[in-house]
Amino acid sequence: METALEERGWQVMARRGDPFPEVALSSGSWRLELHNGGLLNTTTLVAKRSTAPCDEAFRRAEETQGPRG
């Protein structure tokens, strides 16, 4: 998956290997985190996007509802 993303222009921003491999990639305002689940033979993909309108919406939601909604 990492190789396919890099071929499509994503850049590796961070990499850790102990005890399970993890890599963070970015493209524009998007950041992806890939985690190997180790013994469970699973992979987790977390996508995050940070833009001013998005950050503002989260800030307003926390002010009105609290951090747990």
N, C-alpha and C positions, 0 to 999 in steps of 0.2 A: 504494500500500500504506500509506504514511504517513497519508494522509487517512482511509482506512478504519479504521485503528487509532485515530486520534484521535476519530472518530465513535463508537467503542466504549469511550471513556473513558480511553485511554492518553494520557499527558502527555509532551510533548517536553521532555527534560532537557538536551540538548546538540545542537548542529548545527555541522558544518564543511563547507566547500565547495571547498577547494583541495587537490589538483588534482581530486579526485572527491568528489561529494556523500556525506556521511555524516550519519546522525541517530540519536540514542539516545532511546528512549522508555521509560517505566516505568509499571507498574500493580501496586500492592501490592508483593510481594517479587520480582516479575519485572522484568527489564530486557531490552529488545530493542535490537540494534544493526543498522541497515540500511546497507549499503555498496554504492555503485554501482561496478561493475567497469570503468568507463571504456570504453576501446577494445574490450574483449572483449564488451561488451554483456551483462554479467551483473550480477546482484544477489545479494548475500550477506546472509542473515539469521542473526544469532547471538542465541540466547535464553539468558539466565542467570537463575538464581534463588538468592537468598542468604537462608537461614534458619539459625537456630542448629543444628538437627539436621543439616542439610546441611553446614554449615561444620565441625561436629564430626566427621562421617564422613570428610571429606577430610583433616582433621588426623590422625585415627587411621590412615588408609590411608598417608599419607606417612611416619608414624613406623614403620610395620611393613614397608612395601614400598619406600619411597623415592619421589621425585617422578616417576619414570618407570614405576612399577609393576613 
